[in-house]
């Protein structure tokens, strides 16, 4: 199995802050890493696919980078609506997709 | 516009079999360039990928749950059915279906989810 370690598990930040969330894969997954935002009681929403491509309709303050084993999701200037839980998903191995453990982003 | 919606029982007894249906619109599940999958989320916990099926009927299952899962599709009805056997209270979760885009292999559209509680 390909393991994905997401960090931090929780994060407190203020509106306007720049925040970074990291996912590390246990082996190279090229750019088969995607980022989701989930708000309470809602389905996940795709933010970034293939490590760095912004999904249509997603604000440009969200960006992704990385390849191989190390990936980051960056929010350049936090807005009130960004407080949510974020997940990464690796889909390199067709035999087993893996989500990260999630990062809960809270208001400081 | 792609839409998906999950349906099925909300309460299931331990050891029973769960059958969930994902009804979708906006695409046809008839080619290798698209798949529909299932993901679940226990209350307060992380997302867990379960399975998906491609339009050519290729199927993939979570290694940890493979013996208990089955996924099928009915192209004429635009439906995908998940079956999970021998349910346990730890299977209590919200179950989502999602549209998988190829290439890229990411879920770009999700259903609203359905909460399934396993309890006697």
Contacts between the chains, C-beta under 8 A, distances in Angstrom:
chain1	res1	chain2	res2	distance
A	1	B	63	6.5
A	32	B	104	8.0
A	32	B	105	6.1
A	34	B	104	8.0
A	34	B	106	4.2
A	34	B	107	7.8
A	36	B	47	7.8
A	38	B	47	7.8
A	42	B	112	8.0
A	43	B	96	5.7
A	43	B	110	4.0
A	43	B	111	6.6
A	43	B	112	5.9
A	43	B	113	5.5
A	44	B	47	6.7
A	44	B	96	7.7
A	44	B	107	7.7
A	44	B	110	6.1
A	45	B	110	7.8
A	46	B	106	6.5
A	46	B	107	6.8
A	46	B	108	5.2
A	49	B	101	7.9
A	49	B	104	5.6
A	49	B	106	4.4
A	49	B	108	7.2
A	50	B	104	5.3
A	50	B	106	7.2
A	55	B	108	7.1
A	87	B	46	6.9
A	87	B	47	5.6
A	89	B	47	7.7
A	89	B	49	7.5
A	89	B	106	7.0
A	89	B	107	7.4
A	91	B	105	3.9
A	91	B	106	6.3
A	94	B	60	5.9
A	94	B	105	7.6
A	95	B	60	6.3
A	95	B	63	7.1
A	96	B	49	7.6
A	96	B	60	7.8
A	96	B	62	6.5
A	96	B	63	5.4
A	97	B	37	8.0
A	97	B	49	4.0
A	98	B	49	6.8
A	99	B	39	7.9
A	99	B	46	5.9
A	99	B	47	4.4
A	99	B	48	6.6
A	99	B	49	6.4
A	100	B	46	7.4
A	101	B	46	5.1
A	102	B	46	4.8
A	102	B	47	7.5
